[in-house]
Amino acid sequence: MIREIIHDPVFLGQKSTSATPEDLEVAKDLLDTLKHHAEGCVGMAANMIGVSKRIIVFDNEGSYMVMFNPEIVKSSQIYDAEEGCLSLSGIRKTKRFHSIKVQYQNELFQTRLKTFTGWTAQIIQHEIDHCNGILI
């Protein structure tokens, strides 16, 4: 189900809690909402649809990926970036890493570890910031 986008910086600024298997429906709604906004959006976190859980979805080089409870465990090659956000107006400057290693759980809540680089890594960092209550 496509959900309404949250724009409240107070809500978005709160840290999200861990996702559980009971949150699978939230992930489906988040993915539906991302696909609906695909023309201007490449990633979303659950708090952007009003659910304060550590769930992100993003365009992973042409196919969508869902992560539950993602954490960056290694990063390298910092650079300056500019990003927009569906929940916030305007473009903002931030720092990102070219390469990140992420520990997360898949839809079966199996723990996985994967390295991402470039644009995909930047998207993931933005969405994990959302989970951590960080607004750029």
Disulfide bonds with the S-S distance in Angstrom:
none
